[in-house]
Amino acid sequence: MSQPVTAATYVRSLRYGLLRQLADFLDPQEGWKRLAAAITDPAGESRYSQAHIRSGVAVP
């Protein structure tokens, strides 16, 4: 059985079908940038800086 999806669920933990729905929902040109800008760390700070988003490089 799969776990329910919550705000604490990591994208990497989503089932394939949900990943496809998320990919279809996001505009491949700019949607990922809005999503990345909305992601915060546990302290509430932005997880990705504007430099990360502009460069399109993933941060480990």
OpenMM code with the backbone's topology and positions (N, CA, C; nanometers):
from openmm import Vec3, app, unit

residues = "MET SER GLN PRO VAL THR ALA ALA THR TYR VAL ARG SER LEU ARG TYR GLY LEU LEU ARG GLN LEU ALA ASP PHE LEU ASP PRO GLN GLU GLY TRP LYS ARG LEU ALA ALA ALA ILE THR ASP PRO ALA GLY GLU SER ARG TYR SER GLN ALA HIS ILE ARG SER GLY VAL ALA VAL PRO".split()
positions = [
    Vec3(0.0832, -0.1188, 0.0000),
    Vec3(0.0000, 0.0000, 0.0000),
    Vec3(0.0877, 0.1252, 0.0000),
    Vec3(0.0395, 0.2269, -0.0620),
    Vec3(0.1171, 0.3507, -0.0673),
    Vec3(0.0764, 0.4437, 0.0467),
    Vec3(0.1686, 0.5273, 0.0852),
    Vec3(0.1445, 0.6256, 0.1903),
    Vec3(0.0665, 0.7431, 0.1315),
    Vec3(-0.0136, 0.8131, 0.2130),
    Vec3(-0.0830, 0.9316, 0.1621),
    Vec3(0.0170, 1.0428, 0.1315),
    Vec3(-0.0164, 1.1236, 0.0327),
    Vec3(0.0692, 1.2359, -0.0048),
    Vec3(0.0344, 1.3544, 0.0845),
    Vec3(0.1357, 1.4092, 0.1522),
    Vec3(0.1177, 1.5245, 0.2398),
    Vec3(0.2164, 1.6332, 0.1998),
    Vec3(0.2120, 1.7445, 0.2698),
    Vec3(0.3065, 1.8534, 0.2439),
    Vec3(0.4500, 1.8105, 0.2732),
    Vec3(0.4675, 1.7074, 0.3540),
    Vec3(0.6015, 1.6596, 0.3890),
    Vec3(0.6542, 1.5544, 0.2913),
    Vec3(0.5730, 1.5134, 0.1943),
    Vec3(0.6134, 1.4109, 0.0984),
    Vec3(0.7142, 1.4674, -0.0007),
    Vec3(0.8246, 1.3985, -0.0187),
    Vec3(0.9246, 1.4385, -0.1176),
    Vec3(0.8773, 1.3980, -0.2569),
    Vec3(0.9073, 1.4807, -0.3552),
    Vec3(0.8690, 1.4497, -0.4930),
    Vec3(0.9283, 1.3160, -0.5346),
    Vec3(1.0507, 1.2886, -0.4917),
    Vec3(1.1158, 1.1627, -0.5301),
    Vec3(1.0431, 1.0405, -0.4741),
    Vec3(0.9519, 1.0609, -0.3771),
    Vec3(0.8786, 0.9503, -0.3171),
    Vec3(0.7432, 0.9257, -0.3828),
    Vec3(0.7062, 1.0085, -0.4791),
    Vec3(0.5761, 0.9941, -0.5439),
    Vec3(0.5748, 0.8744, -0.6379),
    Vec3(0.4563, 0.8153, -0.6518),
    Vec3(0.4390, 0.7068, -0.7481),
    Vec3(0.4530, 0.7623, -0.8892),
    Vec3(0.4820, 0.6741, -0.9827),
    Vec3(0.5030, 0.7151, -1.1214),
    Vec3(0.3822, 0.7914, -1.1767),
    Vec3(0.2621, 0.7429, -1.1501),
    Vec3(0.1420, 0.8088, -1.2014),
    Vec3(0.1279, 0.9513, -1.1499),
    Vec3(0.1588, 0.9729, -1.0235),
    Vec3(0.1519, 1.1079, -0.9679),
    Vec3(0.2619, 1.1969, -1.0245),
    Vec3(0.3784, 1.1390, -1.0485),
    Vec3(0.4859, 1.2162, -1.1116),
    Vec3(0.4444, 1.2625, -1.2509),
    Vec3(0.3782, 1.1753, -1.3256),
    Vec3(0.3309, 1.2121, -1.4596),
    Vec3(0.2270, 1.3233, -1.4507),
    Vec3(0.1348, 1.3145, -1.3544),
    Vec3(0.0343, 1.4196, -1.3371),
    Vec3(0.1008, 1.5516, -1.3028),
    Vec3(0.1995, 1.5487, -1.2153),
    Vec3(0.2715, 1.6701, -1.1787),
    Vec3(0.3439, 1.7274, -1.2999),
    Vec3(0.4086, 1.6424, -1.3769),
    Vec3(0.4795, 1.6877, -1.4969),
    Vec3(0.3830, 1.7492, -1.5979),
    Vec3(0.2653, 1.6899, -1.6133),
    Vec3(0.1655, 1.7443, -1.7057),
    Vec3(0.1107, 1.8770, -1.6559),
    Vec3(0.1018, 1.8923, -1.5244),
    Vec3(0.0481, 2.0145, -1.4649),
    Vec3(0.1427, 2.1325, -1.4838),
    Vec3(0.2716, 2.1066, -1.4694),
    Vec3(0.3707, 2.2138, -1.4791),
    Vec3(0.3977, 2.2494, -1.6245),
    Vec3(0.4022, 2.3769, -1.6527),
    Vec3(0.4405, 2.4246, -1.7851),
    Vec3(0.5884, 2.3938, -1.8026),
    Vec3(0.6262, 2.3182, -1.9049),
    Vec3(0.7667, 2.2813, -1.9179),
    Vec3(0.8605, 2.4006, -1.9370),
    Vec3(0.8087, 2.5144, -1.9756),
    Vec3(0.8935, 2.6309, -1.9981),
    Vec3(0.9224, 2.7072, -1.8689),
    Vec3(0.8213, 2.7343, -1.7888),
    Vec3(0.8382, 2.8210, -1.6718),
    Vec3(0.7795, 2.7655, -1.5428),
    Vec3(0.6931, 2.6667, -1.5500),
    Vec3(0.6259, 2.6159, -1.4312),
    Vec3(0.7198, 2.5621, -1.3255),
    Vec3(0.8270, 2.4979, -1.3683),
    Vec3(0.9210, 2.4423, -1.2713),
    Vec3(0.9871, 2.5527, -1.1901),
    Vec3(1.0020, 2.6714, -1.2494),
    Vec3(1.0635, 2.7826, -1.1773),
    Vec3(0.9727, 2.8304, -1.0642),
    Vec3(0.8421, 2.8371, -1.0902),
    Vec3(0.7475, 2.8774, -0.9854),
    Vec3(0.7448, 2.7738, -0.8736),
    Vec3(0.7494, 2.6466, -0.9116),
    Vec3(0.7507, 2.5403, -0.8117),
    Vec3(0.8773, 2.5476, -0.7268),
    Vec3(0.9927, 2.5622, -0.7897),
    Vec3(1.1192, 2.5699, -0.7159),
    Vec3(1.1212, 2.6902, -0.6221),
    Vec3(1.0641, 2.8014, -0.6644),
    Vec3(1.0610, 2.9217, -0.5809),
    Vec3(0.9718, 2.9026, -0.4588),
    Vec3(0.8729, 2.8141, -0.4678),
    Vec3(0.7796, 2.7924, -0.3573),
    Vec3(0.8312, 2.6916, -0.2546),
    Vec3(0.9358, 2.6184, -0.2852),
    Vec3(0.9888, 2.5159, -0.1944),
    Vec3(1.0724, 2.5826, -0.0858),
    Vec3(1.0418, 2.5479, 0.0395),
    Vec3(1.1155, 2.6032, 0.1528),
    Vec3(1.1821, 2.4909, 0.2317),
    Vec3(1.2821, 2.5284, 0.3105),
    Vec3(1.3462, 2.4320, 0.3991),
    Vec3(1.2699, 2.4321, 0.5322),
    Vec3(1.3066, 2.3454, 0.6264),
    Vec3(1.2337, 2.3394, 0.7535),
    Vec3(1.2299, 2.4720, 0.8303),
    Vec3(1.3276, 2.5590, 0.8092),
    Vec3(1.3306, 2.6885, 0.8781),
    Vec3(1.2417, 2.7922, 0.8101),
    Vec3(1.1845, 2.7572, 0.6951),
    Vec3(1.0977, 2.8498, 0.6241),
    Vec3(1.1685, 2.9349, 0.5206),
    Vec3(1.2999, 2.9151, 0.5063),
    Vec3(1.3778, 2.9887, 0.4061),
    Vec3(1.3603, 2.9218, 0.2699),
    Vec3(1.3788, 2.9981, 0.1643),
    Vec3(1.3718, 2.9413, 0.0299),
    Vec3(1.4802, 2.8356, 0.0129),
    Vec3(1.4419, 2.7203, -0.0382),
    Vec3(1.5388, 2.6110, -0.0579),
    Vec3(1.6332, 2.6432, -0.1727),
    Vec3(1.5821, 2.7097, -0.2757),
    Vec3(1.6614, 2.7423, -0.3938),
    Vec3(1.6702, 2.8933, -0.4091),
    Vec3(1.7902, 2.9429, -0.4344),
    Vec3(1.8093, 3.0864, -0.4558),
    Vec3(1.7685, 3.1221, -0.5985),
    Vec3(1.7556, 3.2513, -0.6241),
    Vec3(1.7243, 3.2954, -0.7598),
    Vec3(1.8360, 3.2549, -0.8561),
    Vec3(1.9591, 3.2513, -0.8073),
    Vec3(2.0708, 3.2080, -0.8922),
    Vec3(2.0545, 3.0617, -0.9328),
    Vec3(2.0107, 2.9767, -0.8387),
    Vec3(1.9858, 2.8365, -0.8715),
    Vec3(1.8770, 2.8257, -0.9773),
    Vec3(1.7706, 2.9001, -0.9574),
    Vec3(1.6569, 2.8922, -1.0488),
    Vec3(1.6949, 2.9452, -1.1867),
    Vec3(1.7669, 3.0572, -1.1907),
    Vec3(1.8086, 3.1129, -1.3206),
    Vec3(1.8993, 3.0170, -1.3960),
    Vec3(1.9870, 2.9487, -1.3236),
    Vec3(2.0813, 2.8590, -1.3907),
    Vec3(2.0173, 2.7258, -1.4273),
    Vec3(1.9089, 2.6902, -1.3588),
    Vec3(1.8434, 2.5635, -1.3865),
    Vec3(1.9199, 2.4433, -1.3362),
    Vec3(2.0172, 2.4669, -1.2502),
    Vec3(2.1000, 2.3590, -1.1976),
    Vec3(2.0395, 2.3087, -1.0675),
    Vec3(2.0269, 2.1769, -1.0565),
    Vec3(1.9737, 2.1174, -0.9345),
    Vec3(2.0761, 2.1281, -0.8224),
    Vec3(2.0257, 2.1480, -0.7019),
    Vec3(2.1112, 2.1538, -0.5835),
    Vec3(2.0940, 2.0229, -0.5086),
    Vec3(2.2039, 1.9544, -0.4755),
    Vec3(2.1918, 1.8259, -0.4041),
    Vec3(2.1348, 1.8431, -0.2656),
] * unit.nanometer
topology = app.Topology()
chain = topology.addChain("A")
for resn in residues:
    res = topology.addResidue(resn, chain)
    for name in ("N", "CA", "C"):
        topology.addAtom(name, app.Element.getBySymbol(name[0]), res)
